[in-house]
Amino acid sequence: MSAAAPPPVIVLVRPQLGENIGKAARAMLNFGLTELRLVAPRDGWPNPDAGPAASGADSVLADAKVFASLAEAVADCTTIYATTVRKRGVSKPVLTPEAAAQEVHATAGRSAYIFGPERSGLETDDVALAHKIVTVPINPEFGSLNLAQAVILLAYEWSKGVALASPPEVPLDPPAEHGEMEGLIQHLVRDLDAAGYFFPADRTEATLRTLRTILTKTGWSYNDIRMMHGIVTALGRTPRPR
């Protein structure tokens, strides 16, 4: 049985705002990625704005490594994916995030996803260094992803190939027997009739049919029906003095 491929590293090339670095770290850790590399961050590193934006992903920030150039940042990687909406004049294979993730899982060596500065994205020389391009299918009328959004898209697709904890499943209450619902309907009809709701009289049958249709649309549980009995009873009481 072959060993699992190592997780991809996330490389932010010349990131501008510490806040965006923190948000990218948060996106990474949500989907099990922990190795962050920064290439020439504009405001230096560490950056005081990164921590609050990371919302608890402090371990990713604490272990982040800083490099002077992209070539140094990916020197130990065997496959490099440049994330960009355009090919920028460089002829490379173009993949979707899903296809790139499948390749990463099938590659024995270390892979890297590289992301460009917030304002301008990766430059042509950055893309030229990569082996492949990853482009997100996006609305052609509005192709505007921020840095953290781009990171989370790729991280999520990669996470599909690993076992991450899912939110606990909470079983729904089983639906009540129809007799319970029938009792609620009769209770409601009695109180509505006492309140003079069924007017005019010749519309009573149609109103009752509509009421029954509404109440039988959903799979009410026993607890749902019991609560509704309490509500109907409370509505028929004389209000308590306040």
FENRAQUI-V246025 format. One record per residue. RES is the residue in one letter. D_LAST is the distance of its C-alpha to the last C-alpha in Angstrom with 2 decimals. Layout:
res=<RES & RES>
d_last=<D_LAST & D_LAST>
This chain:
res=<M & S & A & A & A & P & P & P & V & I & V & L & V & R & P & Q & L & G & E & N & I & G & K & A & A & R & A & M & L & N & F & G & L & T & E & L & R & L & V & A & P & R & D & G & W & P & N & P & D & A & G & P & A & A & S & G & A & D & S & V & L & A & D & A & K & V & F & A & S & L & A & E & A & V & A & D & C & T & T & I & Y & A & T & T & V & R & K & R & G & V & S & K & P & V & L & T & P & E & A & A & A & Q & E & V & H & A & T & A & G & R & S & A & Y & I & F & G & P & E & R & S & G & L & E & T & D & D & V & A & L & A & H & K & I & V & T & V & P & I & N & P & E & F & G & S & L & N & L & A & Q & A & V & I & L & L & A & Y & E & W & S & K & G & V & A & L & A & S & P & P & E & V & P & L & D & P & P & A & E & H & G & E & M & E & G & L & I & Q & H & L & V & R & D & L & D & A & A & G & Y & F & F & P & A & D & R & T & E & A & T & L & R & T & L & R & T & I & L & T & K & T & G & W & S & Y & N & D & I & R & M & M & H & G & I & V & T & A & L & G & R & T & P & R & P & R>
d_last=<72.94 & 72.69 & 70.40 & 67.30 & 67.85 & 66.38 & 63.21 & 63.94 & 63.67 & 61.66 & 63.69 & 62.15 & 64.98 & 64.60 & 60.78 & 59.47 & 55.95 & 54.83 & 51.39 & 53.05 & 55.06 & 51.90 & 50.27 & 53.47 & 53.43 & 49.88 & 51.02 & 54.02 & 52.29 & 49.72 & 52.69 & 54.86 & 57.21 & 57.87 & 61.11 & 60.69 & 63.69 & 63.64 & 66.62 & 66.98 & 63.31 & 63.26 & 61.28 & 62.86 & 61.40 & 59.19 & 56.66 & 53.49 & 51.49 & 52.26 & 50.25 & 46.71 & 47.42 & 48.69 & 45.24 & 46.79 & 50.15 & 51.85 & 54.57 & 55.88 & 56.09 & 57.65 & 60.40 & 61.05 & 64.71 & 66.09 & 69.34 & 71.46 & 72.32 & 71.14 & 74.43 & 73.80 & 70.23 & 71.36 & 74.74 & 73.85 & 72.34 & 74.31 & 72.22 & 70.42 & 67.96 & 67.33 & 64.03 & 64.56 & 63.83 & 67.44 & 70.80 & 71.94 & 75.54 & 75.88 & 76.84 & 74.83 & 73.34 & 69.80 & 67.14 & 63.50 & 61.18 & 61.26 & 65.06 & 65.38 & 63.11 & 65.27 & 68.35 & 66.86 & 66.20 & 69.76 & 71.42 & 72.80 & 72.79 & 69.98 & 68.40 & 66.73 & 64.30 & 64.90 & 62.54 & 63.49 & 61.95 & 58.67 & 60.23 & 63.50 & 63.60 & 66.76 & 70.06 & 73.07 & 74.74 & 71.67 & 71.67 & 75.43 & 75.01 & 72.74 & 74.04 & 71.48 & 68.75 & 65.22 & 63.52 & 60.05 & 59.96 & 57.77 & 56.93 & 60.14 & 58.18 & 56.13 & 57.78 & 55.67 & 54.65 & 53.77 & 55.41 & 52.63 & 52.19 & 55.91 & 55.95 & 53.06 & 54.75 & 57.94 & 56.27 & 54.18 & 57.27 & 59.13 & 56.32 & 56.74 & 59.93 & 58.50 & 56.07 & 52.81 & 49.66 & 47.36 & 43.56 & 42.80 & 42.35 & 39.13 & 39.88 & 37.65 & 36.29 & 38.72 & 37.79 & 36.51 & 38.82 & 38.58 & 37.52 & 34.20 & 33.67 & 34.79 & 32.16 & 29.42 & 30.97 & 31.12 & 27.49 & 26.49 & 28.94 & 27.69 & 24.09 & 25.33 & 27.72 & 25.14 & 23.12 & 26.39 & 26.93 & 30.67 & 32.03 & 34.82 & 36.11 & 39.31 & 37.48 & 35.71 & 38.44 & 38.57 & 34.80 & 34.83 & 37.76 & 36.04 & 32.91 & 35.18 & 37.17 & 34.17 & 32.88 & 36.37 & 37.28 & 35.93 & 36.80 & 33.52 & 33.56 & 32.35 & 29.36 & 28.53 & 28.64 & 26.61 & 23.80 & 24.03 & 23.86 & 20.54 & 19.26 & 20.64 & 19.23 & 15.65 & 16.13 & 17.35 & 14.48 & 12.14 & 8.78 & 6.31 & 3.79 & 0.00>
